[in-house]
Structures are given as C-alpha cells and as structure tokens.
Amino acid sequence: WVDVAELPAEARSTLALIKQGGPYPYDRDGIVFGNFEKRLPLHPRGYYREYTVKSPWRRDRGPRRIVAGKGGEFYYTADHYETFRRIRE
C-alpha cells in the first residue's frame, strides 16, 4: 500500500486527472491494461486502465503509471509494471 500523500507530486496530479475524467496529456492514457504480468488481482480483460505519471527526467512516457480498476481501486508502479502498490485514499 501507499498513501496518496506519499506519492510523487506527478502521481497525485495524474490521480486527480483520472478522477475528473481528463483531459490527459498522453494519447495512450486510458488504454486497457492487460495485466499480462499477473501482478494485479485477476479480472477479465478491460477491467484495468493505465495512465502515465509524468517522469520529468525522461523525454518519453517513462516508467511510472497509475492503473485504475473498474471497482474504484488504483495502483501505482514506478518501474513499468515490475511492482505495484495499491493507493490508499
């Protein structure tokens, strides 16, 4: 678990954008997250959506994401899906 207050500022901003429904800065924000690594609880395809957390030191989208589940849960990864921490609000 990770508390919202412990997230990087960019992740807190992304979480706020998700909750308000956008607009998102990256075209791929909101795409289906397949959970191919099976590191999140298993659900049917389409249950999870992923959103980019800006990495200011990178020119590309970088490794940080928030993954949102249809049940209202959110997960943060800083290492491009290697590990996840559920966000406690």
Protein Blocks (a to p, Z undefined) as FASTA:
>chain_A
ZZfklpcfklmmmmmmmmnopaafbfkgoiaceklnopaccddehkaccdddddfkbmbl
ojbdcdddfkopacddfkgomaccdddZZ
